[in-house]
Amino acid sequence: ESNLAGHYSAVRNILFRRGYTTEVLASFQPQLHFVSEWWKQLAGESEGKNQTGIFPAALDYTTDLHSLGQWMQEGIRNVFETFLILKKTVSTVTVPKFDDDSDELNYLAGKSFEEINQNAYKGTLLAHVEGKVPSATIVLDDRTEKTLGQLFYFFEKAIALSGYMLRVNPFDQPGVEEYKKNMFALLGKAGFEKRREELSSQTRDMQL
């Protein structure tokens, strides 16, 4: 437990070498959406180099279960999954009971959305493990500055270690500069005149 970031990065790379080339970071709480987006950028820019790297995908469950649940359960086995779970939330909203139960959802009456999400996580994890998706869970006690800071440091350390295991430099992003330079040239930014001339013939026949 003294080096969880190292363990996480090692497991990621073991799975990658066994053909699991995509990692899904999945959360059930909307409050974690932009944490997942931050992780996606961190992993993508740090590892995606030299024609290698684990592809990072962030999913918001349960919404994305409706669109990708079938694929996750029975699709090609090149994906592993890390759940990001928030233990404590401030939400106390519960599902009301309706006289008209034509949608047959009154069994949820009185249950909080947090309870529903917790059980959705448990059910999803069990199903995906049964479907042979390698899965792990990171549990956050709360959403305080301290806890989020620990999580950010954990991911930053783990992704850096993972980059070195892949034999890439996790601290640069040369590939990102290419499209930026093209955009600057095409939009007429000073200093990019030569590139603009080079690109003009390539873009002339693009249909937009």
Sequence and secondary structure as in RCSB ss.txt:
>XXXX:A:sequence
ESNLAGHYSAVRNILFRRGYTTEVLASFQPQLHFVSEWWKQLAGESEGKNQTGIFPAALDYTTDLHSLGQWMQEG
IRNVFETFLILKKTVSTVTVPKFDDDSDELNYLAGKSFEEINQNAYKGTLLAHVEGKVPSATIVLDDRTEKTLGQ
LFYFFEKAIALSGYMLRVNPFDQPGVEEYKKNMFALLGKAGFEKRREELSSQTRDMQL
>XXXX:A:secstr
 TTHHHHHHHHHHHHHHTT  EEEEEES GGGHHHHHHHHHHHHHHH  TT   EEEEEETTHHHHHHHHHHHHS
 S EEEEEEEES      B    S  TT  GGGTT BHHHHHHHHHHHHHHHHHHTT  EEEEEES   HHHHHH
HHHHHHHHHHHHHHHTTS TT  HHHHHHHHHHHHHTT TT HHHHHHHHHHHTT   
